Amino acid sequence: MTLRSFGQIMPLQGGMLFLAGYGSPEEDGVRDLVRQIDDEKIIENMKEGRRILQKVTTHDFGYSLHDWHNFLINDKKHSGHYMRASTWAGVERAVKAELRNPDRARLEALADQM
């Protein structure tokens, strides 16, 4: 999938961006992903991200962005796709920003409840 903000991302990268709360702007379809503001949309995107990641990896780390990130970086089978050189800088920046989000734990707990 080619996105305006990230380039031609791999499915694992897309899954992680969704898990980080990114989603399609209402007017844009899927040509771009932006960090959502509304909790309901963030949770919806997190659920989609988890579904994608489970499908591609056959693993499940729930909604833990930290656990998924560490797994994908260290897994020999998936790390090359996750850290694809041409798009990694943008994806890494987005994931690390969300990992520093003080609201992340609340969002993960909320996603678990829904």
MIMAR-337171 format. One record per residue (C-alpha): x, y, z. Coordinates in steps of 0.1 Angstrom, whole numbers, plus 5000, padded with zeros to 4 digits. Layout:
BEGIN
atom u X, v Y, w Z .
...
//
This chain:
BEGIN
atom u 5000, v 5000, w 5000 .
atom u 5014, v 5034, w 4990 .
atom u 5007, v 5062, w 5014 .
atom u 5013, v 5099, w 5011 .
atom u 5030, v 5102, w 5045 .
atom u 5049, v 5069, w 5046 .
atom u 5055, v 5057, w 5011 .
atom u 5050, v 5021, w 5000 .
atom u 5046, v 5003, w 5033 .
atom u 5046, v 4966, w 5040 .
atom u 5016, v 4949, w 5057 .
atom u 5035, v 4946, w 5090 .
atom u 5042, v 4983, w 5089 .
atom u 5006, v 4991, w 5082 .
atom u 4995, v 4969, w 5111 .
atom u 5018, v 4987, w 5134 .
atom u 5006, v 5021, w 5123 .
atom u 4970, v 5011, w 5128 .
atom u 4980, v 4997, w 5163 .
atom u 4996, v 5030, w 5170 .
atom u 4963, v 5047, w 5164 .
atom u 4968, v 5058, w 5128 .
atom u 4939, v 5057, w 5104 .
atom u 4926, v 5070, w 5071 .
atom u 4914, v 5106, w 5071 .
atom u 4876, v 5107, w 5064 .
atom u 4880, v 5124, w 5031 .
atom u 4911, v 5106, w 5019 .
atom u 4902, v 5069, w 5019 .
atom u 4934, v 5048, w 5023 .
atom u 4958, v 5070, w 5004 .
atom u 4972, v 5082, w 5037 .
atom u 4973, v 5074, w 5074 .
atom u 4972, v 5100, w 5101 .
atom u 4972, v 5098, w 5139 .
atom u 4936, v 5099, w 5150 .
atom u 4924, v 5121, w 5179 .
atom u 4890, v 5105, w 5188 .
atom u 4893, v 5076, w 5212 .
atom u 4867, v 5056, w 5194 .
atom u 4885, v 5058, w 5161 .
atom u 4919, v 5051, w 5177 .
atom u 4905, v 5019, w 5193 .
atom u 4889, v 5009, w 5160 .
atom u 4923, v 5013, w 5143 .
atom u 4941, v 4995, w 5171 .
atom u 4917, v 4965, w 5166 .
atom u 4924, v 4965, w 5129 .
atom u 4962, v 4967, w 5135 .
atom u 4961, v 4938, w 5159 .
atom u 4940, v 4917, w 5134 .
atom u 4966, v 4924, w 5106 .
atom u 4995, v 4916, w 5128 .
atom u 4980, v 4884, w 5140 .
atom u 4972, v 4873, w 5105 .
atom u 5007, v 4880, w 5092 .
atom u 5027, v 4867, w 5121 .
atom u 5003, v 4841, w 5137 .
atom u 5013, v 4856, w 5171 .
atom u 4993, v 4877, w 5195 .
atom u 5007, v 4904, w 5218 .
atom u 4973, v 4920, w 5224 .
atom u 4973, v 4957, w 5220 .
atom u 5008, v 4962, w 5234 .
atom u 5026, v 4984, w 5209 .
atom u 5058, v 4979, w 5229 .
atom u 5056, v 4941, w 5228 .
atom u 5047, v 4940, w 5191 .
atom u 5075, v 4964, w 5182 .
atom u 5101, v 4944, w 5202 .
atom u 5089, v 4911, w 5186 .
atom u 5090, v 4924, w 5151 .
atom u 5124, v 4940, w 5155 .
atom u 5139, v 4908, w 5169 .
atom u 5121, v 4881, w 5149 .
atom u 5143, v 4868, w 5120 .
atom u 5113, v 4860, w 5099 .
atom u 5096, v 4894, w 5102 .
atom u 5122, v 4920, w 5110 .
atom u 5132, v 4926, w 5074 .
atom u 5096, v 4934, w 5064 .
atom u 5090, v 4955, w 5095 .
atom u 5122, v 4975, w 5091 .
atom u 5121, v 4979, w 5053 .
atom u 5148, v 5005, w 5046 .
atom u 5128, v 5027, w 5022 .
atom u 5099, v 5033, w 5047 .
atom u 5114, v 5025, w 5081 .
atom u 5123, v 5060, w 5092 .
atom u 5087, v 5072, w 5090 .
atom u 5072, v 5041, w 5106 .
atom u 5098, v 5040, w 5133 .
atom u 5092, v 5077, w 5141 .
atom u 5054, v 5072, w 5144 .
atom u 5057, v 5040, w 5165 .
atom u 5083, v 5055, w 5189 .
atom u 5062, v 5087, w 5193 .
atom u 5032, v 5066, w 5203 .
atom u 5053, v 5045, w 5226 .
atom u 5062, v 5078, w 5244 .
atom u 5025, v 5088, w 5246 .
atom u 5015, v 5091, w 5283 .
atom u 4980, v 5081, w 5273 .
atom u 4991, v 5048, w 5256 .
atom u 4984, v 5025, w 5286 .
atom u 4949, v 5039, w 5290 .
atom u 4942, v 5033, w 5253 .
atom u 4955, v 4998, w 5254 .
atom u 4934, v 4990, w 5285 .
atom u 4903, v 5006, w 5268 .
atom u 4909, v 4985, w 5237 .
atom u 4911, v 4953, w 5259 .
atom u 4877, v 4962, w 5274 .
atom u 4859, v 4968, w 5241 .
//
